[in-house]
Amino acid sequence: MRIARFSIDGNVAFGAVEGDGPDGLVLDIIKGIPYSEFELSGTKVPLNKVRLLPPVLPNKVVAIGRNYAEHAAELGNEVPDVPVAFFKPTTSVIGSGDAIEYPSFSDEVHHEAELAVVIGRMCREVPRERVKDVIFGYTCANDVTARDAQKREKQWARAKGFDTSCPLGPWVETDLDPADLAIQATVNGEQRQLGRTSDMIRSIEDLVVHITEAMTLLPGDVILTGTPAGVGPLHVGDEVAVTIEGIGTLTNKVIKRG
């Protein structure tokens, strides 16, 4: 099931996305929130009549760096011995169709297409065999990065945590095998990245186990699983799209901040 979060007439709701093709999609409004058992209301609205919002409002976004060997190599980095984890704040999260605001402190902003894992229940110290039980679903993500700031600063909080640096969407797909999905990024229609989740150095199970050894994850929290090779620059006026097989396409335009 595809679960979207949207606004219409000043109201915010979740809905199940039904139909095929951009002109035929409708939202069946969900009663309540989707992380526990829920009912569909039967009240349906066309997707093109609503504004899509970020599909979740995470308490935290835990991102993983250098989880694809070719990406690590393209930036001159070794594959780390353990997963490299960092945070992106909630203020960095935007939805499909929202604008990425080019930060004033950077002259080199890059796209990074990623599969995002959405957590469905509070969990800590999750054993490998229980990982699937705590996952709500998957969505597309763009770990937008101020590459020059990342290079000159010893930690990545500003480089990867600036406002609008975490597009998520367009919705969460709850029924998906994430083991071998195609991930693509295009800029102004030109392909930049093309990889597969099967090329991850550490699997989703590895990452959930590793992260929850240290911290509690809450419903709606997001894990970014790393990006394949092909990252590159974004400029004001560009339109960047992240497409993941079985999920859909996350599209954002880059604008000047302010």
MOLINRA-V415980 format. One record per backbone hydrogen bond with DSSP energy under -0.5 kcal/mol. CO is the residue of the C=O (numbers start at 0). NH is the residue of the N-H. If there is no record, write none. Layout:
co/nh
CO/NH
CO/NH
//
This chain:
co/nh
0/2
0/173
1/3
1/16
2/171
3/14
4/52
5/12
6/50
7/10
10/7
12/5
13/29
14/3
14/16
15/27
16/1
17/25
20/23
20/24
24/46
25/17
25/27
26/28
26/44
27/15
28/40
29/31
30/38
32/35
38/30
41/43
42/28
44/26
45/48
46/49
49/51
50/6
55/57
59/61
59/221
60/62
60/87
61/223
62/85
64/83
66/200
67/71
68/72
69/73
70/74
71/74
71/76
72/75
82/84
83/64
85/62
87/60
88/91
89/92
90/163
91/165
93/167
94/97
97/252
98/100
99/101
99/254
101/256
102/105
107/146
107/147
108/233
109/144
110/231
111/142
112/227
113/140
114/224
115/138
116/118
116/222
117/135
117/136
118/219
122/216
126/129
127/130
129/132
129/133
130/133
130/134
131/134
133/119
133/120
133/135
136/117
137/172
138/115
139/168
140/113
141/143
141/166
144/109
144/146
145/149
146/150
147/151
148/152
155/159
156/160
157/161
158/145
161/164
164/143
165/93
166/141
168/139
171/2
171/173
172/137
173/175
175/177
176/179
177/180
180/196
181/244
182/194
183/242
184/191
184/192
185/240
186/189
189/186
192/184
194/182
195/198
196/199
198/68
202/206
203/207
204/208
205/209
206/210
207/211
208/212
210/213
210/214
211/124
216/122
217/220
220/118
221/61
222/116
223/63
225/114
228/193
231/110
233/108
234/237
237/253
238/187
239/251
240/185
240/242
241/249
242/183
243/246
243/247
247/243
248/250
249/241
250/96
251/239
252/99
253/236
254/101
//
